[in-house]
Structures are given as structure tokens and as C-alpha cells.
């Protein structure tokens, strides 16, 4: 009947409107819950494993430390929330992938730098940093997936995206480009941002020869292995980007944004935390350096590995937009 049909249409329209209004509110509440969860997990795990291994902040730094930890918790939770919500994967496949990426980005990759450059760590501190990062990722990742409703594996999970299927020669060429690009970005941003700080030079006991080329030459003759190490790190970064590229829905740039945020924000965010082993000026210089260079590098990795040719459609990865 016309009246009933009109009434049903009105009800459906109103229900759709209510759901559209409810969705952002629900996501916001879930993000707040994930932020609190990250804050609690980080505080408990760091307190249990790192409090005795590292000097503690003074009373005047407690407020700054708490504020920094709230900001870190929000930033990291927000980035992981974006990845989870836009992932085509769910269940243990998503949890395992995010654990690997989270631990790699948040702990493994930055602590490689710590092991190489920071010589003032207390005994046993470095293994505790790795252990704390692994436990944090193991606890927070599955709970975050649960909070955002992806803990149960979907029976009608979208088919695996065929992107990243390339001949071995293409893989070798692209990975070589990525490794070289990372070395260039690492030393360029390191010199023009971090090394311009007198506090950074004093902290590492180095000087400025006056030009980028001179600095690069000095580094090459003094520590040629550092170039190989950074090339290897570039390949490890690319390995961490691969599961994100495969799991993300939508167009290629969504994977690019996710990888850039993980590399630039999640990896660098802990530099916001007051650290008695690193002066504030040194932390801030490294924060600007790593957040900008890694954000750009994340985009570069996805741009290099994605197939965005016309033959693969406007969505760039050879997949349909599954949003």
C-alpha cells in the first residue's frame, strides 16, 4: 500500500541517518578506549621491565612525561586504528600481521640504531627494550583488533589482492632502488636536520666539516659498514610495508598513507617521551629528522612497489576498491 510503503521508506531513511551519525561517535569511543589501553599497557610493561634498568625522571618531569605518554598513546592507537578499520583481513591473520609490523616499527627498527649509536645504556637495558616492545605489541595488538571489531575471522573475507606479484628481476630492481633511496634519505635528513644541532654533535662526539659531501666522505672512510647497515634497514622497512600493502582496502594511496604513518609517526613518537639518557634538544632534533624522512620513505616504498599503470585500472594495485 502507498501509505505503508511511504512509512517504511521514511523509517529506513531515518534509521540510515541515525546509523551514519552513530558510526563516527562509536569509532571515537573505540579510539579513546584504544588510547587508554595503550597508555596502561605501556606504563605497566615499561614500569616492570625498564624502571630499574634506566634512570627515572625527576619530580619536575613527571607531568611532562605523563602528557607525552598520552600523546604517544593517542597517535599510535589512531594509526593502528586506521590500519585495522581499512584492512581487508581479520582474525588471527590480521593480529599476527599487525604484531609483526608494530613490533618491527615501534621497537626492532629504532633499537637497531640504539645498539649502534648509543653507548651510554645501562647494563641489560637493550635486551629489556626489545622484550618490552615485544610484550607491548603482543598485548596491545589483539586487544586493539578486538576493540575495532576485527577479532573474528570473516567467512567471506575478500580475495587476496594480486598486487606485488612480480618477476624476480623486477623485485631485485625495485628493492635495490628502495635500499639506495633509504641510504640517501637517511644521510641527507641526518645531516641537514639532526647534525645541524650543536647538541646532537656534542652528544655523539662529532663535528661538522662544513658540507654534506664532506660529511658523507668522512662517514664513508670512518665507518663504511654504516652504509651497508642502512641499506639493509631500508630492505627491512620494505619488508614491514608488504603486509600493510596487501591488507589495505581501497586505492593504492591508502596503503601509502598507512605505511607513511607507521614509519613516520609510530616509529618516531616515543622520542616525545622525556628520556634521561638523551637530552631534550637531541630528542627533538631526531624527532623532526626521523618523522619527516620516514614519512617520505613510507610513501616511496609504496610508490615503488605498487602497480599503478593504466593496465591495472585507476585503483592502482590491480584490485577493486573494497571499501
C-alpha positions as CSV (number, residue, x, y, z in Angstrom):
1,X,0.0,0.0,0.0
2,X,1.2,3.5,-0.8
3,X,0.9,4.8,2.8
4,X,2.8,1.7,4.2
5,X,5.5,2.0,1.5
6,X,6.0,5.7,2.3
7,X,6.2,4.9,6.1
8,X,8.7,2.1,5.5
9,X,10.8,4.4,3.3
10,X,10.8,7.1,6.0
11,X,11.8,4.6,8.7
12,X,14.6,3.3,6.6
13,X,15.8,6.8,5.8
14,X,15.8,7.8,9.4
15,X,17.5,4.6,10.5
16,X,20.2,5.2,7.9
17,X,20.6,8.7,9.1
18,X,20.9,7.6,12.8
19,X,23.5,4.9,11.9
20,X,25.5,7.4,9.9
21,X,25.6,9.7,12.9
22,X,26.3,6.9,15.3
23,X,29.3,5.5,13.4
24,X,31.8,8.4,13.9
25,X,30.8,8.6,17.6
26,X,31.3,4.8,18.0
27,X,34.7,5.0,16.3
28,X,35.7,7.9,18.5
29,X,34.7,6.0,21.6
30,X,36.7,3.0,20.4
31,X,39.7,5.2,19.7
32,X,39.5,6.6,23.2
33,X,39.4,3.0,24.6
34,X,42.4,2.0,22.5
35,X,44.3,5.1,23.6
36,X,43.7,4.3,27.3
37,X,44.6,0.7,26.6
38,X,47.9,1.7,25.0
39,X,48.7,4.1,27.9
40,X,48.0,1.4,30.5
41,X,49.9,-1.3,28.7
42,X,52.9,0.9,28.0
43,X,53.0,2.2,31.6
44,X,52.8,-1.3,33.2
45,X,55.3,-3.0,30.8
46,X,57.8,-0.2,31.0
47,X,57.5,0.1,34.7
48,X,58.0,-3.7,35.1
49,X,60.9,-4.1,32.7
50,X,62.6,-0.7,32.4
51,X,62.2,1.2,35.6
52,X,65.2,-0.5,37.3
53,X,67.4,-0.5,34.1
54,X,67.2,3.2,33.4
55,X,67.4,6.4,35.4
56,X,64.0,7.7,36.4
57,X,62.7,11.2,35.6
58,X,62.8,13.7,38.4
59,X,59.6,15.0,40.0
60,X,59.6,18.1,37.8
61,X,59.4,15.9,34.7
62,X,56.6,13.6,35.8
63,X,53.8,15.9,34.4
64,X,55.7,16.3,31.1
65,X,56.2,12.5,30.9
66,X,52.5,11.8,31.5
67,X,51.4,14.3,28.9
68,X,53.9,12.9,26.4
69,X,52.7,9.4,27.0
70,X,49.1,10.4,26.5
71,X,50.0,12.0,23.1
72,X,52.1,8.9,22.1
73,X,49.2,6.6,23.1
74,X,46.7,8.6,21.0
75,X,49.0,8.8,18.0
76,X,49.9,5.2,17.9
77,X,46.4,4.0,18.7
78,X,45.0,6.3,15.9
79,X,47.4,5.0,13.3
80,X,46.8,1.3,14.2
81,X,43.0,2.0,14.3
82,X,43.2,3.4,10.7
83,X,45.0,0.3,9.5
84,X,42.6,-2.1,11.3
85,X,39.5,-0.4,10.1
86,X,40.7,-0.3,6.5
87,X,42.1,-3.8,6.5
88,X,40.6,-6.5,4.3
89,X,42.0,-9.1,6.7
90,X,40.5,-10.0,10.1
91,X,41.1,-12.5,12.9
92,X,44.4,-14.1,13.6
93,X,45.8,-13.2,10.2
94,X,45.3,-9.5,11.0
95,X,46.5,-9.9,14.6
96,X,49.7,-11.7,13.6
97,X,50.5,-9.2,10.8
98,X,49.9,-6.2,13.0
99,X,52.0,-7.7,15.8
100,X,54.9,-8.2,13.3
101,X,54.6,-4.7,11.9
102,X,54.0,-3.0,15.3
103,X,57.0,-4.7,16.9
104,X,59.2,-4.0,13.9
105,X,58.3,-0.3,13.5
106,X,58.0,0.6,17.2
107,X,60.9,-1.5,18.6
108,X,63.1,-3.5,16.3
109,X,64.0,-0.9,13.7
110,X,64.7,2.0,16.1
111,X,66.6,-0.1,18.6
112,X,69.0,-1.2,15.9
113,X,70.0,2.4,15.9
114,X,70.3,2.4,19.6
115,X,72.5,-0.6,19.6
116,X,74.8,1.1,17.0
117,X,75.0,4.7,18.2
118,X,74.0,4.9,21.9
119,X,77.0,3.7,24.0
120,X,75.7,5.0,27.4
121,X,73.0,2.5,28.0
122,X,72.9,0.8,31.5
123,X,73.8,-2.9,31.5
124,X,71.0,-5.1,30.3
125,X,68.9,-2.1,29.0
126,X,69.0,-3.1,25.3
127,X,67.5,-6.6,25.7
128,X,64.9,-5.2,28.1
129,X,63.9,-2.6,25.4
130,X,63.4,-5.4,22.9
131,X,61.5,-7.6,25.4
132,X,59.2,-4.6,26.4
133,X,58.4,-3.8,22.8
134,X,57.6,-7.4,22.0
135,X,55.3,-7.8,25.0
136,X,53.6,-4.4,24.3
137,X,52.9,-5.5,20.7
138,X,51.7,-8.9,21.8
139,X,49.3,-7.5,24.4
140,X,48.0,-4.4,22.6
141,X,47.6,-5.7,19.1
142,X,45.0,-8.4,19.6
143,X,43.0,-6.2,22.1
144,X,43.0,-3.3,19.6
145,X,41.7,-5.7,16.8
146,X,39.0,-6.8,19.3
147,X,38.1,-3.2,20.1
148,X,37.6,-2.3,16.5
149,X,35.6,-5.4,15.7
150,X,38.0,-7.4,13.6
151,X,38.9,-10.2,16.0
152,X,36.6,-12.7,14.4
153,X,37.8,-14.1,11.1
154,X,35.4,-13.3,8.3
155,X,34.0,-16.2,6.3
156,X,33.6,-14.0,3.2
157,X,37.0,-12.3,3.5
158,X,37.9,-10.6,0.2
159,X,40.1,-12.4,-2.2
160,X,43.8,-11.8,-1.8
161,X,44.9,-8.8,-3.9
162,X,47.2,-9.9,-6.8
163,X,49.4,-6.8,-6.3
164,X,53.1,-7.4,-5.6
165,X,53.3,-10.4,-7.9
166,X,56.3,-9.5,-10.0
167,X,59.2,-11.4,-11.7
168,X,62.3,-11.8,-9.5
169,X,64.2,-9.4,-11.7
170,X,61.7,-6.7,-11.1
171,X,61.8,-7.4,-7.3
172,X,65.5,-7.1,-7.3
173,X,65.5,-3.8,-9.2
174,X,62.8,-2.3,-7.0
175,X,64.3,-3.4,-3.8
176,X,67.7,-2.0,-4.9
177,X,66.0,1.3,-5.6
178,X,64.4,1.3,-2.1
179,X,67.7,0.4,-0.4
180,X,69.6,3.1,-2.2
181,X,66.8,5.7,-1.6
182,X,66.8,4.9,2.1
183,X,70.6,5.4,2.4
184,X,70.2,8.8,0.6
185,X,67.3,9.9,2.8
186,X,69.0,8.7,6.0
187,X,72.2,10.7,5.5
188,X,70.5,13.7,3.9
189,X,68.0,14.3,6.6
190,X,70.5,13.2,9.3
191,X,73.0,15.9,8.1
192,X,70.6,18.8,7.2
193,X,68.3,18.4,10.2
194,X,69.9,16.4,13.1
195,X,73.5,17.2,12.6
196,X,72.9,20.9,12.3
197,X,72.1,20.8,16.1
198,X,75.2,21.6,18.2
199,X,73.6,19.4,21.0
200,X,73.4,16.4,18.6
201,X,77.1,16.8,17.6
202,X,78.1,17.1,21.2
203,X,76.1,14.1,22.2
204,X,77.7,11.9,19.6
205,X,81.1,13.5,19.9
206,X,81.3,14.6,16.2
207,X,81.8,17.8,14.3
208,X,80.6,19.5,11.1
209,X,83.1,19.5,8.3
210,X,81.1,22.3,6.6
211,X,79.3,20.5,3.8
212,X,77.1,17.5,3.2
213,X,79.6,15.9,0.7
214,X,82.5,16.3,3.2
215,X,80.4,14.8,6.0
216,X,79.4,11.9,3.7
217,X,83.0,11.3,2.7
218,X,84.2,11.3,6.3
219,X,81.5,8.8,7.3
220,X,82.4,6.5,4.4
221,X,86.1,6.4,5.3
222,X,85.4,6.2,9.0
223,X,82.5,3.7,9.0
224,X,81.8,2.2,5.6
225,X,79.8,-0.5,7.3
226,X,77.2,2.1,8.3
227,X,76.2,2.5,4.6
228,X,75.6,-1.3,4.3
229,X,73.7,-1.3,7.6
230,X,71.3,1.5,6.4
231,X,70.8,-0.3,3.1
232,X,69.8,-3.4,5.0
233,X,67.5,-1.3,7.2
234,X,65.9,0.0,4.0
235,X,65.1,-3.5,2.9
236,X,63.8,-4.4,6.4
237,X,61.5,-1.3,6.2
238,X,60.2,-2.6,2.8
239,X,59.5,-6.0,4.3
240,X,57.4,-4.3,7.0
241,X,55.5,-2.4,4.4
242,X,54.5,-5.5,2.4
243,X,51.8,-6.9,4.8
244,X,50.3,-3.4,5.1
245,X,50.1,-3.1,1.3
246,X,48.5,-6.5,0.9
247,X,45.9,-6.0,3.7
248,X,44.7,-2.5,2.9
249,X,41.4,-1.8,1.2
250,X,40.8,0.9,-1.3
251,X,43.2,2.7,-3.6
252,X,46.9,2.5,-3.6
253,X,47.3,5.8,-1.7
254,X,45.5,4.4,1.4
255,X,48.3,1.8,1.7
256,X,50.8,4.6,1.1
257,X,49.3,6.7,3.9
258,X,49.2,3.8,6.3
259,X,52.8,2.9,5.7
260,X,53.9,6.5,5.9
261,X,52.1,7.0,9.2
262,X,53.5,3.8,10.6
263,X,57.1,4.7,9.6
264,X,56.9,8.4,10.4
265,X,54.6,8.6,13.4
266,X,54.6,5.3,15.3
267,X,58.4,4.8,14.9
268,X,59.2,8.4,16.0
269,X,56.5,9.1,18.6
270,X,58.5,7.7,21.5
271,X,61.0,10.5,21.1
272,X,58.3,12.7,22.6
273,X,58.9,10.9,25.9
274,X,61.5,12.6,28.2
275,X,64.5,10.3,28.3
276,X,67.2,10.7,30.9
277,X,69.7,9.1,28.5
278,X,69.1,11.6,25.7
279,X,68.9,15.4,26.3
280,X,65.7,17.1,25.1
281,X,67.4,19.0,22.3
282,X,68.8,15.8,20.9
283,X,65.4,14.1,21.1
284,X,63.7,16.9,19.3
285,X,66.2,17.1,16.6
286,X,65.9,13.3,16.0
287,X,62.1,13.6,16.2
288,X,62.0,16.1,13.3
289,X,64.6,14.1,11.4
290,X,63.1,10.7,11.6
291,X,59.4,11.6,11.4
292,X,59.9,13.6,8.2
293,X,62.4,11.2,6.5
294,X,60.5,8.0,7.4
295,X,57.1,9.5,6.4
296,X,58.5,10.3,2.9
297,X,60.3,6.9,2.7
298,X,57.0,5.1,3.5
299,X,55.4,6.8,0.6
300,X,58.4,6.0,-1.6
301,X,58.3,2.3,-0.7
302,X,54.6,2.0,-1.7
303,X,55.1,4.1,-4.8
304,X,58.0,1.9,-5.9
305,X,56.3,-1.5,-5.2
306,X,52.7,-0.6,-6.2
307,X,51.5,-1.3,-9.7
308,X,49.6,1.8,-10.7
309,X,49.8,1.5,-14.5
310,X,46.7,2.1,-16.6
311,X,46.6,-1.6,-17.3
312,X,45.7,-2.2,-13.7
313,X,42.9,0.3,-13.5
314,X,42.6,3.6,-11.7
315,X,42.8,2.0,-8.3
316,X,46.5,1.4,-8.8
317,X,47.0,-2.0,-7.2
318,X,45.2,-4.2,-9.6
319,X,42.3,-4.7,-7.0
320,X,38.8,-3.3,-6.9
321,X,38.1,-0.8,-4.2
322,X,36.6,-2.9,-1.4
323,X,35.5,0.0,0.8
